[in-house]
Structure formats: structure tokens, C-alpha cells
Amino acid sequence: MKYYSCLLCLLFFSVTASAAEIQHIWLTHQSHQPDKIVVNWSTSLPGNSIVHFGLAPDSLTTVKKEGNTSLHHVEIPLAARDAIYHYRVQTGKQFSDLATFKAYPTDTLRVAIVADWQARPDLSSLLKDDIHLLLTAGDNISNLWQTCGPGKPDCIEPYLNLIGAYPELFRSTPFMPILGNHDREVYPRGKQPPEHAVYDVEATAFRRFFELPDEEWKWRFDIPEFGIRFAALDFNHISDMGTTWQTCHPLDRESEQYRWYESMTQKHPGHLVTLYNERNATMRGQLQGEWQKLFQRGTLCVTGFGYFAERAEVDGVTYYNSSLSGTGTQYPDPHSKFLAGKDSYLLLTCDQNSGVLTVELKSLKNEVLDRQHFSPRSEK
């Protein structure tokens, strides 16, 4: 009897150890709408990529990608709404624990936007909001070079560390980040521009790690049932354009992202939320105000450039600055309506029946610092 008990124990611990082998799992969207989701994970040993998923843990569908990789991306279809999906990932004999994520809703959509994630703060307040989607306004890591060594643009270790800091959040919530300058800093910046490029403008590691729509350094994502579109632009430290400190893609009238944003904003759902990582007032003044005219086609713009919480109002558009490290130096927008030196994030709540978008600036202590309501574009 003792022999069989020991054998059962060994089998139990063997299965448990195997299930715990895959720890770093994160969810993203590669498609432009939430009818699909990408399950991403990292393994210590390379191999194929398998996702088992479904609405019941004892009845899972399998999607398999052959190959030999340690960084895995598998897109699966999402047919259900107002439901819970169960899933686990597998590479060879390596498994993860069973995890869950929420399908998108039919009544009330909740989306959070964070920025300046370098300090890895406690996100208990955000978790209580029970969000369906997590976005960022840039600067998801401190840099690449401190962890990877200088000059290694394809090193993903800092992003793995980010996922490892919030494992339950990332395996249960779709995540769509945008770029800041820190996300592609491959050499120390220093006091003067050096001979070599300090930043990887192409954001090799970021684009390798995250599966996002379009070119990934810019992207759009629509949730048609709620009449909302999110657009990510690559703006950060634009005053360094043309130097070895240049961090982002060009933004002149002939640039790819200007022409893309101009075309994409000509027609959109009732709400357009634009994300970038440059100071709002600086962006409004670019190209003799041409970028501001494009922003006026939307509902609001969100940045994480400054280390404070702010709302500004200009020509019918609301501009937010939010930061998880919100106690830094304040330099108010000339049109600032609300300003606070608090660690903060944005919570967007959209009601499907009315189409009204509610935006709250919230502190990490679960305080609502500022609340605004926006009607759909057709009602403006």
C-alpha cells in the first residue's frame, strides 16, 4: 500500500511540475476586431505551439502550429460574448495551468489605459475594475540595455519581466501596448547624442514580443458593437528627430503614419481614442496645427509623456495625460482643466445602448480623480 501511495505522489508531483513549466503567458489582438485573440507564451525549451481552449474546461478545442520556437503566438477564434473562455497552452511536453479570460460583453465595455510602467506598481485597484481590455500610452519598460546589454535590439527579456510581474493580469486580459522611447532604448542615452543610434526606431523587440495589428509600431483596433476605435501612433521625444537620439517614426505630411491616420480617421465609429507618448500641447502644434485638425476628428487623445494626471480641453477634443508614476514634475497644458500629482490610470466605460463613453482618471488607491462623459460622434 505504501508503494502505491508513493507512486501516486510521484505522479502527482510530476504532473504538477510539468503544468507549471510554462509561466509567461499574455493575450493580445492581431486582428482589427475582437473576433479573434492571440495567445502568447514563452518556453525554456523550443518546440511547437498548441492552445487548448473552449467555454467548458472539460471540452476544449485544439489549435496547433508546427515549428521550433521558444516564443509562441497562436491566434484563436472568439465566437461567444458574455462568457468565460478556458484555455491552456502546450509546447511538446511542457504545459501551463488552466487559465481563463472574459469574452467581450454585450452591455458595458470596460477598458483601462496605463503608462510609465517602469516602477511595477501595485495594480489592485485596476484589477477590481474587471476590465475587458488593457491598453497603454507608452513606456512599458525602463529600457532594453540594462537587462540585455547595450546594442541588442531584439532582446525580449525586459518584456518577459513585465509579464512575470503581473502573471494573472496578462493571462486573463487582452493587452495592447503602444511605444514610448523607453521601449526601444538599446544604449544609455547620455548627455549628448553619440555617433551611434541610441534607440531602435523599428522597435524590434517590442514587435517580436507582441502580436498587434498593422505594423505594430502603429495600429488600430475596433470594437464595432460599442462604436469605438483605438488608434496607436508612434510619437515620443519628437524634438530629437533627425539625431542619433531619434526614437520614433517620422510624422511629417508625407510620412506613413500621417497618411495612415488621415485616411483612417475620415470615417470611424462613434468614438475615436488616439494613443501616443508625446506631450499633448507639443503634438497639437506640429505641422502648423495639421495634426490638431486630425485629432479633432476624434473623441480624445491619451498620452503618458508626463508624470502626472491631467485633462485638457481644446476645440472640442479632450486630451489626457496619465502615469502610473504620477508624482513627477508638472508642466500643465495651456488648456488644462484638471491637474493632479498622483499615480493614475484611465478607466473607459462604454454603454452599448446609449453609446455614451465615460472616462475616469483614477488613482491607484481607487479614487476617482476626474470623470467625463462623451456622446457618440453622431450626437455631437
Rosetta blueprint (number, residue, H / E / L):
1 M L
2 K H
3 Y H
4 Y H
5 S H
6 C H
7 L H
8 L H
9 C H
10 L H
11 L H
12 F H
13 F H
14 S H
15 V H
16 T H
17 A H
18 S H
19 A H
20 A L
21 E L
22 I L
23 Q L
24 H L
25 I E
26 W E
27 L E
28 T E
29 H L
30 Q L
31 S L
32 H L
33 Q L
34 P L
35 D L
36 K E
37 I E
38 V E
39 V E
40 N E
41 W E
42 S E
43 T E
44 S E
45 L E
46 P E
47 G E
48 N E
49 S E
50 I E
51 V E
52 H E
53 F E
54 G E
55 L E
56 A E
57 P L
58 D L
59 S E
60 L E
61 T E
62 T E
63 V E
64 K E
65 K E
66 E E
67 G E
68 N E
69 T E
70 S E
71 L E
72 H E
73 H E
74 V E
75 E E
76 I E
77 P E
78 L L
79 A L
80 A L
81 R L
82 D L
83 A L
84 I E
85 Y E
86 H E
87 Y E
88 R E
89 V E
90 Q E
91 T E
92 G L
93 K L
94 Q E
95 F E
96 S L
97 D L
98 L L
99 A E
100 T E
101 F E
102 K E
103 A L
104 Y L
105 P L
106 T L
107 D L
108 T E
109 L E
110 R E
111 V E
112 A E
113 I E
114 V E
115 A L
116 D L
117 W L
118 Q L
119 A L
120 R L
121 P L
122 D L
123 L L
124 S H
125 S H
126 L H
127 L H
128 K H
129 D L
130 D L
131 I L
132 H L
133 L E
134 L E
135 L E
136 T E
137 A L
138 G L
139 D L
140 N L
141 I L
142 S L
143 N L
144 L L
145 W H
146 Q H
147 T H
148 C H
149 G L
150 P L
151 G L
152 K L
153 P L
154 D L
155 C L
156 I L
157 E H
158 P H
159 Y H
160 L H
161 N H
162 L H
163 I H
164 G H
165 A H
166 Y L
167 P H
168 E H
169 L H
170 F H
171 R H
172 S H
173 T L
174 P E
175 F E
176 M E
177 P L
178 I L
179 L L
180 G L
181 N L
182 H H
183 D H
184 R H
185 E E
186 V L
187 Y L
188 P L
189 R L
190 G L
191 K L
192 Q L
193 P L
194 P L
195 E L
196 H L
197 A L
198 V L
199 Y E
200 D L
201 V L
202 E L
203 A L
204 T H
205 A H
206 F H
207 R H
208 R H
209 F H
210 F L
211 E L
212 L L
213 P L
214 D L
215 E L
216 E L
217 W L
218 K L
219 W E
220 R E
221 F E
222 D E
223 I E
224 P H
225 E H
226 F H
227 G L
228 I E
229 R E
230 F E
231 A E
232 A E
233 L L
234 D L
235 F L
236 N L
237 H L
238 I H
239 S H
240 D H
241 M L
242 G L
243 T L
244 T L
245 W L
246 Q L
247 T L
248 C L
249 H L
250 P L
251 L L
252 D L
253 R L
254 E L
255 S L
256 E H
257 Q H
258 Y H
259 R H
260 W H
261 Y H
262 E H
263 S H
264 M H
265 T L
266 Q L
267 K L
268 H L
269 P L
270 G L
271 H E
272 L E
273 V E
274 T E
275 L E
276 Y E
277 N L
278 E L
279 R L
280 N H
281 A H
282 T H
283 M H
284 R H
285 G L
286 Q H
287 L H
288 Q H
289 G H
290 E H
291 W H
292 Q H
293 K H
294 L H
295 F H
296 Q L
297 R L
298 G L
299 T L
300 L E
301 C E
302 V E
303 T E
304 G L
305 F L
306 G L
307 Y L
308 F L
309 A E
310 E E
311 R E
312 A E
313 E E
314 V E
315 D L
316 G L
317 V E
318 T E
319 Y E
320 Y E
321 N E
322 S L
323 S L
324 L L
325 S L
326 G L
327 T L
328 G L
329 T L
330 Q L
331 Y L
332 P L
333 D L
334 P L
335 H L
336 S E
337 K E
338 F E
339 L E
340 A E
341 G L
342 K L
343 D L
344 S E
345 Y E
346 L E
347 L E
348 L E
349 T E
350 C E
351 D E
352 Q L
353 N L
354 S L
355 G L
356 V L
357 L E
358 T E
359 V E
360 E E
361 L E
362 K E
363 S E
364 L L
365 K L
366 N L
367 E L
368 V E
369 L E
370 D E
371 R E
372 Q E
373 H E
374 F E
375 S L
376 P L
377 R H
378 S H
379 E H
380 K L
